[in-house]
Amino acid sequence: MRHQKFKIMKLLLQNRSDKPAVKFFSRMAMAVMLVLIASAPAAVAQIYTFNFIGNSGIDATGTITISSGVAQSGSINVVNVPLESLPGTTTASGNLLPLSAGSAISISQSNVRDQNGDVITYDVAAFAPPSDPIFDGTGVCFASGYAGLQSSTPSYDTLVNIWGNGPGSYGMFIGEANPAYLNPDGTPIAGAPHNEVQWVYVYNETGTLTLTPVPEPATLGLVSAGLLGLLALRRRKT
C-alpha cells in the first residue's frame, strides 16, 4: 500500500514538473503566431523563380518579385542564344527595368533601345499564378550595360523583353551588343560596321513560362509555430 502511494505521489510530481514546459511551448507558439499575424499585411510581395523554355532551344531562368500585379524587381539569364554574324551561341543577362519617367510614353509604359537602334516598349505588369499569361502583350524588360541616352531614350548593351502572347504562350526579344565594337562607355566604335555592333539579335523566340513561388520567412515561421504547438500538445498528453 505504501509502495502504491509512493508511485502516485511520484506521478503527480512528474505531471507538475511538466506543466511549466507545456506552458513555455504554448506561450512560445502563441508569441510567434501573434508576431506573424501582426506582420502579415506588410508581407505582400512574393518572390518567384521562373523558367522560359523556348521553342527554338533558347531558354531562360531568373527571379521576379510580384506585388499586387506589379513586377518589383528581378533578374534573368538566357542561354543558347545564337550569334548574329558568327557561328555558335552565347548568353545574355540583365536586371528588371523599372518604369523610366524620363522616357515614359504613357503612365504605365516606357521606351528603351539597344545598340542596334531597336526601340523596346515595356511595362511592369505581372500577374501571379495561376494567371496565364503572367505578363501582358507589352511585357517586362531586363537590361544590363547602360550606355547613356540616345535621342532622349535610355540605351543598353543588353535587352531582354518577355511578353505574353496568350495562355501557355510567351515571346522573348534578345538584343546584345558585341563588346569588340564598343567603347568603354558603351557607344559604338567609330567606323564599326553597323551590322556588327549588334552581336545577338533574336526578335521573337516563342515558348512557355512557369513560375514557382519561393517560400517566405513568414511561411516558414507559421510552420515552426505549428510544430511548437504540436510539441506542446504532445507533451501535455504524455
C-alpha angles and dihedrals in degrees: 000000000000089000092054092050090051091053091049092050090048092052092049092051091048092052091049091050090052094053096075090053091049091049091047094053092043092051091045092052091047092050092051091048092050092050092049093047091049092051097041097094090057093051095078102126118083125201118218134186113218139198125201114196110195122212090226096047099268106131134182137193131186149121132269133184115216126191124176094337095314128111106230104179142335149137138231140204120195124197136190093033110163118233114242100224104011131061118255136039138274141187133254130199141174148149127260114272119225120216111285112222092198094060102027114140090193139356092278105031138063138189129229131167138208129224091270091061096252111149116216121198115204143163136193100245111137127160125204121240137299082047111101123225097033093200128043126238093279095049135189125291133221121197145175136181103045107215102184131255124323113189088343091305122116111248128205137186090227130033127176117182121187121188139167121254093181140297110340094359130097138169131216131198119198126188123170130168124230107248090210090068099042133089118231089263091056098254118129116265112254110265095015112147108261093226091051096055089070103068098175127025125170113162103187123005105176121206148121130291130206128185125203120193117235112226111254125223089245091058092049088048092054090052090050092049090051091051091050090051093049091048091052092050091048092052090048092053093049 
